[in-house]
C-alpha cells in the first residue's frame, strides 16, 4: 500500500471528496485507511458498567486506499509517491512532482 500511518492525505472520491487529514491507521488486508476527522459515522453505544456511558458517539470509518492520495510535505501538492533508490542503495519514497524524498520505503 502506498499510504502509511501518519501520512497527510487528500480524499479524491466519495462523499468526503476534497477533505484532508492524517492517516491514523491502515487496514492492509482490506486496503483501507482511517483518516482523522474524515468519514465520520454515528454509533449507538450501549452502557458498560464502569467503562462507558450509553449514547451516540461519532467515529471515523475506513476509506478505501484508492480514494485517497498522499500530500507532499515539501510542495503541499497531492502526489503519487514513487520508490527510488539512493546512491547508498537505500530504498525511499519520493514525490513525483518535486522529486523530494518523503521517507524511507519499508
C-alpha positions as CSV (number, residue, x, y, z in Angstrom):
1,X,0.0,0.0,0.0
2,X,1.4,3.4,-0.9
3,X,-0.3,5.2,2.0
4,X,1.1,4.8,5.5
5,X,0.1,5.7,9.1
6,X,1.0,9.3,9.8
7,X,0.8,10.5,6.1
8,X,-1.2,13.6,5.2
9,X,-3.8,12.6,2.6
10,X,-6.5,14.2,0.4
11,X,-9.7,12.4,-0.3
12,X,-10.3,12.3,-4.1
13,X,-13.5,10.3,-4.3
14,X,-16.8,9.8,-2.4
15,X,-18.9,12.0,-0.2
16,X,-15.9,13.3,1.6
17,X,-14.1,14.4,-1.6
18,X,-11.8,17.4,-1.0
19,X,-11.2,16.9,2.7
20,X,-7.7,16.4,4.1
21,X,-6.4,14.6,7.2
22,X,-3.8,12.4,8.7
23,X,-3.9,8.7,8.4
24,X,-4.5,7.2,11.9
25,X,-4.5,3.5,11.0
26,X,-4.3,1.3,8.0
27,X,-6.1,-2.0,7.4
28,X,-3.8,-3.7,5.0
29,X,-5.8,-6.8,4.5
30,X,-8.7,-4.8,3.1
31,X,-6.6,-1.9,1.5
32,X,-8.4,0.6,3.7
33,X,-7.2,3.6,5.8
34,X,-8.8,5.5,8.7
35,X,-8.3,9.3,8.2
36,X,-8.6,11.6,11.2
37,X,-11.8,13.7,11.0
38,X,-13.0,12.3,7.7
39,X,-15.9,9.8,7.0
40,X,-17.5,10.2,10.5
41,X,-20.3,7.8,11.3
42,X,-22.6,7.7,14.3
43,X,-22.6,4.6,16.5
44,X,-25.2,4.0,19.2
45,X,-23.2,2.6,22.2
46,X,-24.7,0.5,25.0
47,X,-23.5,1.4,28.5
48,X,-20.9,-0.8,30.1
49,X,-20.7,-0.6,33.9
50,X,-17.6,1.4,34.9
51,X,-16.3,1.7,31.4
52,X,-18.5,3.8,29.1
53,X,-21.8,5.7,29.1
54,X,-24.6,4.9,26.7
55,X,-25.4,7.3,23.8
56,X,-24.4,8.3,20.3
57,X,-20.7,8.6,19.5
58,X,-19.0,9.7,16.3
59,X,-16.0,7.8,15.0
60,X,-14.0,7.5,11.8
61,X,-14.9,4.8,9.3
62,X,-12.4,3.3,6.9
63,X,-12.0,4.6,3.4
64,X,-10.5,2.5,0.6
65,X,-6.9,3.4,-0.1
66,X,-7.6,4.1,-3.8
67,X,-9.8,7.0,-2.8
68,X,-7.0,9.0,-1.1
69,X,-3.8,10.5,-2.4
70,X,-0.7,11.5,-0.5
71,X,0.1,15.2,0.1
72,X,3.8,16.0,-0.2
73,X,5.2,17.8,2.8
74,X,7.6,19.9,0.7
75,X,5.4,21.2,-2.1
76,X,2.0,20.7,-0.5
77,X,0.6,19.1,-3.7
78,X,-1.3,15.8,-4.0
79,X,1.0,13.2,-5.5
80,X,1.5,9.5,-6.0
81,X,4.7,8.5,-4.2
82,X,7.3,6.6,-6.3
83,X,10.0,4.3,-5.0
84,X,13.6,5.4,-5.8
85,X,17.0,4.2,-4.7
86,X,19.7,6.5,-3.2
87,X,23.4,6.2,-4.0
88,X,23.8,4.2,-0.8
89,X,21.3,1.6,-2.1
90,X,18.6,2.6,0.3
91,X,15.0,2.5,-1.0
92,X,13.0,5.6,-0.3
93,X,9.6,7.1,-1.2
94,X,9.8,10.3,-3.2
95,X,7.3,12.9,-4.6
96,X,6.7,12.6,-8.4
97,X,6.2,16.4,-8.7
98,X,9.1,17.9,-6.8
99,X,11.4,14.8,-6.6
100,X,12.0,15.3,-2.8
101,X,12.4,12.3,-0.6
102,X,9.3,11.7,1.6
103,X,10.7,9.0,3.8
104,X,12.2,5.5,3.7
105,X,10.3,2.7,1.9
106,X,9.6,-0.2,4.1
